[in-house]
Amino acid sequence: MATSFKKILTQKGYWYLIFKILAFLILFFILDFILGGFLGKLYFKQTSGWEYRTKYSIEDTRADILIFGASRAQQQYNPFFFEERLKQTCYNVGRDGEPFFYYYAIFKGILKRYTPKMIILDIENGVFRAEQTSYDRISVLLPFYKNHPEMRSVIKLKGPFEKYKLQSKVYPYNSMLFKILIGNAEFNKKRSIDINGYVPLSRALNEPTRSVNISQKYDLDANKLNLYQSFINECLKANIKLYIVCSPYYINLIGSDTSMTIAKNVAKSNSIQFFDFSKDDFFLKNPNLFDDTVHVNIEGAKIFSNKLIDSIILNSAYKN
């Protein structure tokens, strides 16, 4: 009888433990649902900052001309001059530090809504380099996984378990709480100038150029290369006028970068115009046009934007 009593107590203990685990899981999912929903509302209510510009690029802009790329796109192409001279609306969807995965996902989100008339894709040295950080940075796209199925193939590249992690409502905003709060703050609108996505830089360099050999080999990322070809294919299919550009450096570049060589060859094989300003003498002789060695300042962006527009008009029989 003592043995039976002990067995009953043991069984009750097991059931109590199972009950506690189930209660914890239910509470966890309720809190995840409530907190995730709250963070989601705050995220999509932002009116300034990087996250706002990403959301605006994917869900709101309907500009005729779009400029894609990382910081060298965001800070070197001034939409004002494209609008003034080409007589079409223009928005800069570039974002600081983002790899090709970001460009392509944004492109897919935009293409689902409408077809822009022209795209300028800024390519930089090393753009196809294999780097783990490129996959880590896909996290900025997580808030769009649920409502943008066209972007999921890129978002899933972040890791093999992403589709499971994204069952959580909080997970997409894990590392964004501070950014979301700042993006909803009124004072944030005054922190930096934003001209249709373009963020100007104001410093002027006063130093001689340095020489850098860019011929060293490095591992290439097959996913980036495939998405580059897909970007071109989809522009051709949608009849979007695509220009691929390498914007100016204030560096004496020696040799040829592997990614740049591939980018040019792929563009050529698809009859896409490629404009290379990476070794442009005018910019190399004018350090005052640069904020740092890889980004022009506001005056440099004015000159570069107009030089690129000249090239588009002269070399591509541009028509409105």
Backbone bond lengths (Angstrom), bond angles and torsions (degrees), N, CA, C in turn:
res aa  C-N    CA-C-N  psi(-1)  N-CA   C-N-CA  omega(-1)  CA-C   N-CA-C  phi
1 M - - - 1.470 - - 1.530 110.55 -
2 A 1.324 115.48 -39.23 1.468 120.33 177.98 1.520 110.26 -62.12
3 T 1.347 114.63 -38.67 1.469 119.68 179.57 1.522 110.77 -65.55
4 S 1.346 117.40 -41.84 1.474 121.78 179.09 1.523 110.85 -63.67
5 F 1.351 116.57 -40.95 1.472 120.98 -179.76 1.533 110.33 -63.24
6 K 1.340 114.81 -42.70 1.471 119.67 179.62 1.537 110.18 -64.24
7 K 1.351 115.73 -37.63 1.472 120.54 179.24 1.519 111.50 -64.25
8 I 1.339 115.52 -40.01 1.476 120.01 178.16 1.518 110.53 -63.39
9 L 1.348 115.41 -43.76 1.473 119.54 179.17 1.524 111.21 -62.41
10 T 1.359 115.35 -39.92 1.472 119.91 179.92 1.522 110.52 -64.58
11 Q 1.349 115.82 -43.58 1.466 120.24 179.18 1.524 111.12 -63.24
12 K 1.339 115.32 -41.07 1.471 119.30 177.28 1.521 111.25 -62.62
13 G 1.348 115.49 -36.64 1.458 119.94 178.43 1.511 112.01 -63.97
14 Y 1.340 116.20 -41.48 1.455 120.96 177.67 1.527 110.97 -62.22
15 W 1.328 115.53 -47.13 1.471 119.55 -179.80 1.521 111.62 -64.03
16 Y 1.322 115.84 -36.38 1.474 119.97 178.45 1.527 110.09 -65.51
17 L 1.342 115.73 -40.63 1.466 120.01 178.64 1.524 110.43 -64.76
18 I 1.348 116.42 -43.37 1.462 120.43 178.36 1.529 110.22 -62.36
19 F 1.323 116.44 -41.25 1.467 120.91 178.57 1.537 110.62 -61.29
20 K 1.327 116.95 -42.86 1.468 121.21 179.99 1.527 110.86 -63.65
21 I 1.340 115.58 -41.19 1.464 119.11 179.77 1.526 110.69 -65.72
22 L 1.328 116.61 -43.83 1.468 120.33 178.98 1.520 111.49 -63.97
23 A 1.324 116.67 -40.98 1.469 121.21 179.08 1.521 110.26 -62.94
24 F 1.342 115.31 -41.92 1.470 119.82 178.71 1.526 110.60 -62.65
25 L 1.348 116.67 -45.11 1.463 120.41 -179.06 1.522 111.50 -63.83
26 I 1.328 116.38 -41.83 1.473 120.18 178.67 1.520 110.21 -62.65
27 L 1.341 116.10 -44.90 1.468 120.39 178.57 1.522 110.43 -62.67
28 F 1.335 116.10 -41.57 1.467 121.03 179.87 1.530 110.58 -59.94
29 F 1.334 117.07 -47.67 1.458 120.76 -177.82 1.531 111.62 -67.81
30 I 1.328 116.98 -35.02 1.467 119.99 176.96 1.519 110.27 -64.96
31 L 1.332 115.68 -47.25 1.471 119.93 179.69 1.527 110.75 -64.49
32 D 1.329 116.41 -40.64 1.466 120.61 178.50 1.522 110.20 -61.40
33 F 1.322 116.82 -42.75 1.461 121.73 -179.34 1.529 110.92 -64.44
34 I 1.333 116.44 -45.83 1.471 120.98 -176.99 1.524 110.97 -69.38
35 L 1.358 116.37 -50.16 1.464 119.94 -178.16 1.522 111.11 -66.80
36 G 1.338 117.06 -40.27 1.462 120.17 178.61 1.517 112.04 -63.64
37 G 1.330 116.49 -40.82 1.462 120.22 177.24 1.515 112.04 -63.17
38 F 1.340 115.60 -40.23 1.474 120.75 178.92 1.526 110.87 -64.96
39 L 1.343 116.89 -45.81 1.464 120.76 179.20 1.528 111.25 -64.22
40 G 1.350 116.17 -37.55 1.454 120.38 178.23 1.523 112.11 -61.88
41 K 1.332 116.20 -43.02 1.465 119.75 178.48 1.515 111.20 -63.56
42 L 1.348 115.55 -42.28 1.467 119.37 178.44 1.531 110.96 -64.18
43 Y 1.334 116.36 -41.22 1.464 120.30 -178.83 1.526 110.74 -59.17
44 F 1.319 116.80 -49.16 1.461 120.35 -174.80 1.530 113.11 -82.07
45 K 1.340 116.65 -1.44 1.471 120.76 174.45 1.522 111.95 -94.48
46 Q 1.324 118.21 -6.62 1.461 121.08 -175.87 1.526 111.14 -58.61
47 T 1.319 115.26 146.00 1.462 120.33 -178.75 1.530 112.91 -123.42
48 S 1.336 116.83 6.89 1.458 120.45 177.82 1.521 109.27 -161.69
49 G 1.327 116.14 166.56 1.453 120.87 176.84 1.521 113.75 93.58
50 W 1.331 115.62 175.89 1.461 121.39 -176.13 1.510 112.78 -61.86
51 E 1.346 117.71 -43.78 1.465 119.97 -177.74 1.524 110.56 -65.08
52 Y 1.333 116.06 -37.15 1.466 119.85 177.13 1.530 110.34 -63.01
53 R 1.358 117.23 -43.10 1.465 119.93 -178.78 1.531 111.34 -65.96
54 T 1.339 116.15 -35.37 1.464 119.27 175.95 1.524 110.28 -63.93
55 K 1.327 116.29 -47.40 1.465 120.99 179.14 1.536 110.64 -61.91
56 Y 1.326 116.74 -42.39 1.459 120.75 -179.69 1.531 110.30 -63.68
57 S 1.328 116.71 -41.43 1.466 121.25 179.73 1.523 111.23 -60.80
58 I 1.326 116.38 -44.82 1.463 121.12 -175.55 1.524 112.29 -75.42
59 E 1.328 117.34 -40.15 1.466 120.03 -167.20 1.529 115.75 -114.17
60 D 1.315 119.08 -10.55 1.463 118.54 -171.31 1.521 116.81 -127.04
61 T 1.324 117.63 -43.03 1.462 117.17 -173.86 1.530 111.40 -61.16
62 R 1.314 115.51 143.25 1.463 121.70 172.88 1.527 108.88 -132.30
63 A 1.340 115.34 31.71 1.462 120.66 -177.63 1.527 111.15 -65.79
64 D 1.321 116.28 148.88 1.462 121.91 178.65 1.526 111.15 -69.43
65 I 1.332 115.80 -38.33 1.470 122.02 -177.77 1.520 108.73 -115.38
66 L 1.334 116.51 130.06 1.458 121.51 178.22 1.518 109.79 -122.17
67 I 1.336 115.82 141.16 1.466 121.96 179.62 1.521 108.30 -114.75
68 F 1.340 116.63 121.21 1.465 123.06 -176.71 1.521 110.63 -110.16
69 G 1.332 115.83 151.14 1.453 121.04 174.70 1.513 111.39 148.09
70 A 1.324 116.08 -171.21 1.463 121.76 179.27 1.528 109.31 -93.03
71 S 1.325 117.73 -143.99 1.474 119.78 -175.68 1.519 112.10 -63.95
72 R 1.339 116.70 -30.02 1.467 119.01 -179.44 1.531 111.33 -71.59
73 A 1.317 116.81 -16.49 1.465 120.40 170.33 1.528 109.10 -86.01
74 Q 1.318 115.39 -49.42 1.460 120.75 -175.66 1.529 112.65 -58.18
75 Q 1.321 117.59 -33.36 1.458 120.75 -171.07 1.525 114.49 -114.05
76 Q 1.344 117.86 10.03 1.462 118.77 -177.99 1.529 113.92 -127.28
77 Y 1.343 116.42 -9.44 1.468 120.48 -178.55 1.530 108.59 -118.03
78 N 1.305 116.60 112.82 1.464 121.21 -179.41 1.537 109.89 -95.00
79 P 1.330 118.00 110.55 1.468 121.35 -177.53 1.534 113.82 -57.21
80 F 1.323 117.37 -26.66 1.469 120.31 -177.89 1.526 111.29 -53.92
81 F 1.340 117.18 -44.12 1.467 120.53 -175.76 1.530 111.59 -73.65
82 F 1.325 117.42 -32.24 1.463 120.34 176.15 1.525 110.29 -66.81
83 E 1.323 115.59 -40.43 1.472 119.36 178.12 1.522 111.01 -67.46
84 E 1.322 115.96 -43.36 1.464 120.85 -176.76 1.528 111.68 -65.05
85 R 1.322 117.23 -42.14 1.459 120.08 -172.85 1.533 113.73 -94.30
86 L 1.316 117.72 -31.84 1.468 119.83 -178.83 1.522 112.90 -97.97
87 K 1.338 115.06 -4.51 1.472 121.51 174.58 1.526 112.93 58.92
88 Q 1.335 115.37 36.76 1.454 120.72 175.24 1.527 108.47 -138.78
89 T 1.326 116.05 154.18 1.460 119.54 179.15 1.530 109.79 -69.96
90 C 1.341 116.41 151.09 1.456 120.67 -174.41 1.527 110.07 -144.34
91 Y 1.329 115.89 139.23 1.474 120.90 176.05 1.527 109.10 -137.57
92 N 1.335 115.47 139.04 1.458 122.39 -179.43 1.528 108.38 -97.30
93 V 1.346 117.57 110.15 1.461 121.50 -178.17 1.533 112.16 -96.18
94 G 1.342 116.90 9.93 1.462 120.61 179.68 1.524 111.65 -62.34
95 R 1.327 115.88 153.64 1.465 120.60 177.38 1.523 109.88 -143.94
96 D 1.308 114.95 133.46 1.457 123.72 -175.39 1.528 112.21 -54.97
97 G 1.337 116.12 126.58 1.455 121.91 170.96 1.514 116.80 78.65
98 E 1.328 118.33 2.96 1.464 119.23 -174.51 1.532 112.01 -87.84
99 P 1.340 116.74 142.03 1.469 121.84 179.82 1.522 111.53 -83.45
100 F 1.333 116.13 -177.96 1.468 120.70 -176.23 1.526 112.07 -62.53
101 F 1.335 117.86 -26.30 1.467 120.31 177.64 1.529 110.47 -56.29
102 Y 1.316 115.62 -41.83 1.465 120.73 -178.99 1.532 110.27 -64.59
103 Y 1.332 117.34 -47.98 1.467 119.81 -178.76 1.528 110.83 -55.44
104 Y 1.340 114.64 -46.79 1.457 118.86 -174.66 1.530 111.84 -68.03
105 A 1.328 116.73 -40.94 1.467 119.72 179.33 1.529 111.07 -63.54
106 I 1.330 116.62 -43.12 1.471 120.55 177.29 1.528 109.76 -60.96
107 F 1.314 115.71 -44.08 1.464 121.51 178.50 1.528 111.22 -57.02
108 K 1.335 116.75 -44.61 1.468 120.70 179.84 1.533 111.17 -64.43
109 G 1.339 116.69 -40.70 1.460 119.99 178.45 1.511 112.28 -63.29
110 I 1.328 115.81 -40.21 1.468 120.92 179.57 1.520 110.60 -68.37
111 L 1.324 116.18 -44.70 1.463 121.04 -175.98 1.529 112.28 -64.04
112 K 1.316 116.34 -24.82 1.460 119.63 176.59 1.528 110.93 -66.52
113 R 1.340 117.69 -31.18 1.467 121.83 -176.08 1.520 112.95 -90.42
114 Y 1.340 115.50 -43.32 1.466 118.29 -176.14 1.528 109.26 -161.45
115 T 1.320 116.06 171.27 1.464 121.36 -179.27 1.526 109.77 -112.79
116 P 1.334 117.60 109.85 1.477 119.12 176.44 1.526 110.38 -67.39
117 K 1.329 116.10 159.10 1.460 119.90 -179.21 1.528 112.16 -82.68
118 M 1.330 115.57 -32.69 1.463 120.05 -176.57 1.522 109.92 -143.43
119 I 1.333 115.63 143.00 1.462 121.46 173.65 1.523 108.69 -129.04
120 I 1.317 115.20 133.67 1.466 121.97 172.40 1.521 106.73 -110.92
121 L 1.325 115.99 118.72 1.466 121.89 -177.45 1.523 108.92 -108.49
122 D 1.324 116.55 112.79 1.464 121.36 179.10 1.534 109.37 -84.27
123 I 1.317 115.92 125.30 1.467 123.30 179.90 1.524 108.20 -113.97
124 E 1.323 117.23 135.59 1.464 120.20 179.08 1.521 110.33 -118.66
125 N 1.317 116.52 161.76 1.462 120.84 177.61 1.527 109.87 -56.91
126 G 1.329 116.10 135.88 1.463 120.98 178.76 1.513 114.63 81.11
127 V 1.314 118.16 12.04 1.466 121.25 -174.15 1.531 112.64 -61.65
128 F 1.344 117.84 -27.02 1.464 120.66 -178.98 1.534 112.50 -102.84
129 R 1.316 116.78 12.98 1.464 121.00 -179.62 1.527 110.48 -64.53
130 A 1.341 116.55 140.06 1.467 121.65 177.37 1.528 109.10 -78.79
131 E 1.340 116.27 116.12 1.462 121.95 -178.77 1.525 109.44 -145.40
132 Q 1.315 117.67 134.70 1.459 121.03 178.80 1.524 111.23 -64.34
133 T 1.337 116.73 -33.17 1.470 119.94 -178.73 1.522 112.00 -59.93
134 S 1.323 116.95 -28.70 1.469 120.32 178.45 1.523 110.78 -62.46
135 Y 1.333 116.37 -36.64 1.466 121.00 178.89 1.532 110.57 -77.03
136 D 1.326 116.64 -36.64 1.462 120.31 178.20 1.530 111.02 -61.21
137 R 1.318 116.20 -36.56 1.467 120.57 -175.41 1.532 113.40 -74.69
138 I 1.327 117.08 -8.48 1.468 120.17 175.00 1.527 110.26 -61.52
139 S 1.335 117.00 -17.69 1.470 121.55 -177.88 1.524 112.92 -55.85
140 V 1.343 118.60 -26.31 1.466 119.91 179.89 1.527 111.83 -66.46
141 L 1.339 116.80 -15.46 1.468 121.12 -178.85 1.525 113.10 -95.62
142 L 1.326 117.56 -6.48 1.464 120.99 -174.86 1.536 114.05 -56.68
143 P 1.350 119.88 -37.41 1.469 118.56 -179.89 1.533 114.61 -60.78
144 F 1.334 117.02 -14.81 1.467 120.12 -176.01 1.528 112.72 -100.35
145 Y 1.314 116.91 1.75 1.473 120.87 -175.76 1.526 111.97 -61.32
146 K 1.313 117.25 -45.27 1.463 121.48 -174.02 1.526 112.33 -65.38
147 N 1.323 117.28 -48.52 1.465 121.04 -171.65 1.528 114.30 -97.31
148 H 1.317 116.73 0.91 1.476 119.43 -179.03 1.529 110.43 -130.86
149 P 1.325 116.80 76.31 1.477 120.17 -179.62 1.520 113.28 -59.03
150 E 1.336 116.72 -24.98 1.469 120.01 -179.94 1.533 111.96 -67.47
151 M 1.331 117.49 -16.54 1.463 121.73 -178.79 1.530 112.22 -100.33
152 R 1.309 117.95 -6.29 1.470 120.76 -171.19 1.521 113.64 -65.47
153 S 1.316 117.58 -34.37 1.470 118.91 -178.63 1.528 111.07 -61.59
154 V 1.324 116.61 -33.49 1.476 120.80 177.25 1.524 110.51 -76.24
155 I 1.322 116.99 -45.22 1.464 120.89 -177.74 1.530 111.16 -61.16
156 K 1.326 117.17 -36.46 1.467 121.08 -179.52 1.524 112.30 -67.05
157 L 1.329 117.40 -17.71 1.462 120.20 177.63 1.523 111.99 -66.46
158 K 1.318 117.00 -16.19 1.465 120.55 -179.36 1.526 111.30 -60.44
159 G 1.317 117.41 -32.43 1.460 120.13 179.46 1.519 110.82 177.37
160 P 1.337 117.50 161.19 1.469 121.29 -175.74 1.528 114.41 -68.42
161 F 1.333 117.66 -15.45 1.469 120.18 -176.05 1.528 112.93 -109.20
162 E 1.330 116.74 9.61 1.470 119.49 -175.30 1.528 112.60 -59.84
163 K 1.326 118.06 -41.56 1.464 119.33 -176.87 1.526 111.18 -64.80
164 Y 1.338 117.09 -24.96 1.461 120.39 177.00 1.528 110.46 -82.60
165 K 1.309 116.56 -43.12 1.466 120.70 178.75 1.526 110.80 -60.71
166 L 1.331 115.11 -33.87 1.465 119.54 -176.14 1.528 113.03 -77.99
167 Q 1.319 117.25 4.33 1.466 119.95 168.77 1.527 109.36 -72.33
168 S 1.310 116.26 -22.12 1.464 121.64 175.81 1.520 109.82 -76.74
169 K 1.322 117.03 137.79 1.461 121.96 178.06 1.527 111.87 -77.54
170 V 1.331 116.38 -25.56 1.469 121.12 -177.41 1.521 111.44 -84.79
171 Y 1.324 117.22 -34.50 1.461 121.97 -172.81 1.532 114.58 -49.84
172 P 1.346 120.17 -42.75 1.469 118.88 -178.80 1.530 114.05 -60.49
173 Y 1.338 116.69 -20.27 1.474 120.02 -175.15 1.532 112.14 -112.41
174 N 1.344 116.48 12.10 1.460 121.96 -173.90 1.523 113.96 -48.73
175 S 1.328 116.31 -46.56 1.464 120.23 -174.46 1.521 112.73 -103.36
176 M 1.332 117.06 15.95 1.466 119.67 -172.00 1.522 114.87 -115.56
177 L 1.316 118.82 2.30 1.457 120.22 -172.14 1.522 112.05 -54.40
178 F 1.326 116.82 -49.09 1.465 120.04 -178.46 1.530 110.81 -63.47
179 K 1.346 116.29 -44.05 1.469 120.11 179.63 1.527 111.05 -61.50
180 I 1.334 116.29 -40.33 1.466 120.49 -179.08 1.523 110.47 -64.71
181 L 1.330 116.64 -43.01 1.469 120.30 179.29 1.528 110.53 -63.95
182 I 1.339 116.33 -43.95 1.473 120.54 178.97 1.527 110.07 -64.57
183 G 1.348 116.49 -40.48 1.458 120.59 -178.70 1.511 113.85 -65.14
184 N 1.341 116.20 -21.19 1.469 120.75 176.97 1.523 112.83 -95.15
185 A 1.324 116.86 -5.13 1.470 120.98 -178.33 1.518 110.85 -82.27
186 E 1.293 116.54 137.67 1.461 121.99 -177.28 1.524 111.87 -62.98
187 F 1.350 117.11 -37.97 1.460 119.98 -176.65 1.531 111.99 -65.95
188 N 1.336 117.67 -22.18 1.463 120.75 -176.73 1.522 112.44 -65.43
189 K 1.335 116.47 -26.28 1.457 120.47 -179.82 1.523 111.69 -64.36
190 K 1.330 117.41 -22.22 1.458 121.54 -176.32 1.523 112.53 -99.27
191 R 1.341 117.56 0.32 1.461 120.26 -174.90 1.524 112.66 -72.66
192 S 1.309 118.10 -33.98 1.462 120.37 179.65 1.518 109.74 -150.28
193 I 1.327 114.85 152.45 1.458 120.62 177.69 1.521 108.82 -76.82
194 D 1.316 116.57 137.81 1.463 121.79 178.57 1.528 106.88 -131.41
195 I 1.342 115.85 107.09 1.461 121.22 -179.62 1.526 108.13 -104.32
196 N 1.319 115.69 92.29 1.467 120.46 -177.65 1.534 111.46 50.49
197 G 1.328 115.69 46.00 1.458 121.43 178.61 1.517 114.73 91.56
198 Y 1.325 117.35 -18.36 1.473 122.00 178.39 1.525 109.55 -80.61
199 V 1.348 115.27 130.36 1.472 120.39 179.71 1.526 108.24 -116.29
200 P 1.347 118.31 104.86 1.463 121.07 -174.95 1.531 113.26 -73.04
201 L 1.321 114.72 151.49 1.459 122.77 175.17 1.521 108.66 -112.02
202 S 1.322 117.89 147.91 1.462 120.03 -169.57 1.526 115.98 -114.48
203 R 1.337 118.26 -17.65 1.463 119.77 -176.07 1.524 110.84 -71.27
204 A 1.345 117.40 152.60 1.465 122.37 176.10 1.525 109.29 -121.94
205 L 1.333 116.38 126.16 1.466 121.13 179.56 1.529 110.89 -72.56
206 N 1.322 115.21 153.47 1.455 121.40 174.05 1.527 107.43 -144.57
207 E 1.333 114.52 72.40 1.464 119.94 -176.78 1.515 109.43 -156.30
208 P 1.331 117.20 156.03 1.478 119.95 178.01 1.530 110.73 -72.73
209 T 1.315 116.10 159.20 1.466 119.64 177.12 1.529 110.38 -71.46
210 R 1.317 115.72 152.79 1.463 120.88 172.92 1.522 107.32 -111.37
211 S 1.327 115.88 153.33 1.462 121.11 -179.43 1.526 110.12 -97.01
212 V 1.327 115.68 137.27 1.465 121.52 178.59 1.520 108.91 -134.84
213 N 1.325 115.85 127.09 1.461 120.59 176.52 1.527 108.70 -83.20
214 I 1.317 117.23 117.93 1.469 121.00 -176.94 1.526 112.62 -106.52
215 S 1.332 116.17 18.03 1.468 120.47 -176.59 1.523 114.08 -88.49
216 Q 1.350 116.83 -6.05 1.463 118.83 -178.76 1.526 111.26 -61.43
217 K 1.331 114.89 141.17 1.458 120.24 179.36 1.529 110.68 -78.56
218 Y 1.320 116.09 152.97 1.462 122.06 175.53 1.526 108.24 -152.64
219 D 1.323 115.63 163.10 1.460 120.22 -179.84 1.520 110.73 -70.90
220 L 1.318 115.49 140.06 1.459 121.33 179.70 1.524 110.61 -101.29
221 D 1.328 116.05 151.03 1.461 122.34 179.93 1.527 109.04 -99.31
222 A 1.321 116.12 113.03 1.470 120.83 -177.97 1.524 112.12 -60.88
223 N 1.332 117.68 -34.83 1.473 120.17 179.16 1.523 111.14 -63.66
224 K 1.326 116.92 -42.14 1.468 120.32 179.38 1.528 110.59 -65.07
225 L 1.316 116.14 -42.50 1.466 120.07 179.56 1.529 111.14 -63.13
226 N 1.319 116.86 -42.33 1.471 120.76 179.40 1.525 111.38 -64.73
227 L 1.331 116.59 -40.25 1.469 119.73 -179.17 1.529 111.43 -70.75
228 Y 1.320 116.75 -31.83 1.476 120.46 175.45 1.536 109.53 -62.03
229 Q 1.324 116.34 -46.16 1.465 120.03 177.93 1.531 110.50 -64.74
230 S 1.331 117.00 -39.12 1.466 120.83 178.85 1.525 111.06 -65.04
231 F 1.332 116.66 -39.08 1.469 121.12 177.85 1.531 109.59 -58.24
232 I 1.327 115.69 -47.78 1.468 120.81 179.39 1.533 110.69 -63.71
233 N 1.328 116.25 -46.08 1.476 120.15 -178.45 1.522 111.83 -58.79
234 E 1.328 116.06 -42.63 1.464 119.66 -176.45 1.525 111.74 -72.89
235 C 1.320 116.96 -31.03 1.471 119.42 174.19 1.530 109.94 -66.46
236 L 1.323 116.28 -42.95 1.469 120.12 178.88 1.526 110.71 -63.70
237 K 1.321 116.11 -43.43 1.463 121.13 -179.03 1.532 111.43 -63.42
238 A 1.349 116.38 -37.84 1.470 121.06 -178.12 1.524 112.28 -88.28
239 N 1.350 116.11 2.76 1.465 120.94 -179.32 1.539 112.06 60.45
240 I 1.334 115.90 38.09 1.461 121.60 175.92 1.518 108.20 -91.72
241 K 1.319 117.37 130.38 1.462 120.77 177.55 1.524 107.92 -73.52
242 L 1.326 116.73 114.91 1.461 122.03 -176.19 1.522 110.59 -110.40
243 Y 1.356 115.54 130.50 1.459 122.23 172.30 1.526 107.87 -121.66
244 I 1.322 116.34 128.65 1.457 120.81 177.56 1.518 107.82 -105.59
245 V 1.337 115.21 133.10 1.465 120.09 -169.65 1.525 110.96 -135.55
246 C 1.322 116.02 139.48 1.464 120.77 165.51 1.516 106.10 -108.73
247 S 1.314 116.95 113.26 1.460 121.94 -175.62 1.540 111.66 -78.90
248 P 1.336 118.98 172.07 1.474 121.57 -170.64 1.527 115.09 -67.23
249 Y 1.323 114.18 148.67 1.460 123.77 169.03 1.528 108.02 -117.54
250 Y 1.312 116.80 149.04 1.466 119.40 168.27 1.536 107.69 -102.06
251 I 1.304 114.30 59.46 1.461 123.67 -179.80 1.525 106.60 -142.69
252 N 1.324 116.35 137.75 1.461 120.22 174.61 1.525 107.69 -81.52
253 L 1.320 115.94 94.61 1.463 121.67 -175.35 1.527 110.56 -79.76
254 I 1.330 115.63 122.86 1.460 121.27 -179.20 1.526 108.89 -104.93
255 G 1.325 116.03 127.96 1.453 120.19 179.75 1.520 112.05 85.36
256 S 1.332 115.92 -162.28 1.468 121.72 -177.15 1.523 110.41 -127.59
257 D 1.308 115.94 134.59 1.461 121.43 176.88 1.524 109.37 -78.25
258 T 1.328 116.54 137.51 1.464 121.79 -177.12 1.534 111.94 -58.95
259 S 1.337 116.57 -47.23 1.469 120.36 -179.42 1.521 111.25 -61.51
260 M 1.341 116.20 -41.40 1.461 119.91 -177.80 1.532 110.44 -66.10
261 T 1.319 116.27 -39.98 1.468 120.31 178.98 1.529 110.46 -62.05
262 I 1.328 115.72 -44.58 1.469 120.33 178.80 1.527 110.46 -63.74
263 A 1.331 116.39 -45.98 1.469 121.03 -178.60 1.530 110.88 -57.90
264 K 1.340 116.24 -42.14 1.468 120.63 -179.96 1.532 110.92 -67.37
265 N 1.325 116.11 -43.15 1.465 119.51 -178.11 1.525 112.09 -65.52
266 V 1.334 116.19 -41.39 1.467 120.07 178.56 1.528 110.33 -65.53
267 A 1.337 116.14 -42.12 1.470 120.24 178.28 1.534 110.16 -60.92
268 K 1.325 115.68 -45.82 1.472 120.20 -179.32 1.517 111.76 -61.71
269 S 1.338 116.08 -42.02 1.475 119.70 -178.42 1.521 112.26 -67.51
270 N 1.349 115.98 -18.19 1.468 120.66 178.25 1.529 112.43 -106.98
271 S 1.342 115.73 11.86 1.480 122.48 179.41 1.523 112.27 57.94
272 I 1.335 115.49 38.91 1.463 121.65 177.00 1.523 109.01 -101.87
273 Q 1.322 117.24 132.84 1.461 121.87 179.95 1.522 110.82 -69.82
274 F 1.335 116.43 128.86 1.466 122.16 178.35 1.531 108.07 -119.71
275 F 1.345 116.39 122.27 1.463 121.59 178.15 1.523 109.29 -108.60
276 D 1.331 116.54 119.85 1.461 121.23 -177.06 1.532 110.60 -109.96
277 F 1.341 115.61 108.87 1.463 121.72 177.72 1.529 111.55 -104.96
278 S 1.336 117.45 11.21 1.468 120.34 -171.64 1.523 113.22 -65.76
279 K 1.348 116.92 -25.94 1.471 120.44 179.98 1.521 111.09 -121.04
280 D 1.310 116.18 29.41 1.464 122.06 -177.16 1.532 110.65 -66.84
281 D 1.333 116.64 121.47 1.476 121.52 -176.38 1.518 113.08 -60.05
282 F 1.321 116.84 -36.74 1.465 119.93 -177.48 1.525 110.55 -59.16
283 F 1.311 117.04 -46.50 1.463 120.34 -178.73 1.530 111.43 -73.19
284 L 1.335 117.32 -35.78 1.465 120.15 179.34 1.533 112.00 -65.27
285 K 1.318 116.88 -22.97 1.470 120.87 -179.91 1.526 112.52 -94.12
286 N 1.332 117.72 1.07 1.464 120.46 -175.79 1.531 111.49 -131.60
287 P 1.335 117.45 78.62 1.473 120.41 179.63 1.528 112.61 -61.68
288 N 1.334 116.85 -24.44 1.467 120.81 -179.34 1.529 112.61 -66.39
289 L 1.323 116.74 -9.98 1.471 120.47 178.29 1.531 112.22 -91.37
290 F 1.340 116.81 0.92 1.467 121.21 -175.90 1.525 111.94 -116.11
291 D 1.327 114.25 143.85 1.462 121.14 171.50 1.529 109.51 -84.81
292 D 1.341 116.12 -39.85 1.458 122.87 170.77 1.520 106.65 -146.51
293 T 1.312 118.23 -172.94 1.466 119.69 -172.04 1.526 114.50 -70.33
294 V 1.338 117.59 -13.63 1.475 119.60 -178.04 1.525 113.46 -121.71
295 H 1.340 117.59 2.82 1.469 120.76 179.72 1.526 109.71 -136.07
296 V 1.325 116.16 127.90 1.466 119.23 173.24 1.529 109.88 -76.09
297 N 1.319 116.20 157.14 1.462 120.65 175.96 1.526 109.67 -88.76
298 I 1.326 116.70 -170.79 1.469 120.38 -173.40 1.532 111.95 -61.99
299 E 1.332 117.11 -37.49 1.458 120.05 178.21 1.526 109.99 -71.74
300 G 1.332 116.19 -39.52 1.461 119.86 177.11 1.522 111.98 -64.02
301 A 1.349 117.22 -37.49 1.462 121.35 178.03 1.529 110.78 -64.88
302 K 1.315 116.21 -36.93 1.472 120.08 177.54 1.530 110.14 -62.37
303 I 1.330 115.95 -48.10 1.471 120.22 -178.20 1.526 110.69 -67.83
304 F 1.342 116.22 -46.07 1.472 119.18 -178.87 1.528 111.69 -63.03
305 S 1.333 117.03 -45.41 1.464 120.15 -179.52 1.518 110.53 -57.11
306 N 1.328 116.32 -42.25 1.467 120.00 -179.19 1.528 112.08 -71.66
307 K 1.333 117.58 -35.97 1.463 119.90 176.00 1.533 110.84 -64.15
308 L 1.331 116.13 -39.49 1.459 119.53 178.13 1.526 110.51 -66.72
309 I 1.317 116.98 -42.09 1.467 120.59 178.18 1.528 110.20 -61.33
310 D 1.346 116.78 -40.29 1.468 120.46 175.75 1.527 110.52 -58.19
311 S 1.330 115.95 -44.02 1.467 120.55 -179.28 1.523 111.26 -64.63
312 I 1.332 116.67 -40.84 1.463 120.61 178.92 1.522 110.30 -62.31
313 I 1.320 116.25 -44.95 1.466 120.96 -177.91 1.525 111.13 -68.22
314 L 1.351 116.85 -44.93 1.460 120.56 -173.99 1.528 113.57 -76.44
315 N 1.315 116.87 -37.16 1.471 120.09 -171.79 1.519 114.52 -99.40
316 S 1.322 117.03 -11.27 1.458 117.57 -172.90 1.520 114.11 -124.34
317 A 1.299 116.90 12.66 1.474 120.68 179.88 1.518 109.56 48.95
318 Y 1.336 115.71 49.24 1.478 120.66 -175.91 1.529 111.26 -61.79
319 K 1.317 115.27 137.03 1.460 122.21 174.94 1.513 109.01 -133.54
320 N 1.335 117.36 144.47 1.470 121.08 176.39 1.515 110.18 -61.58
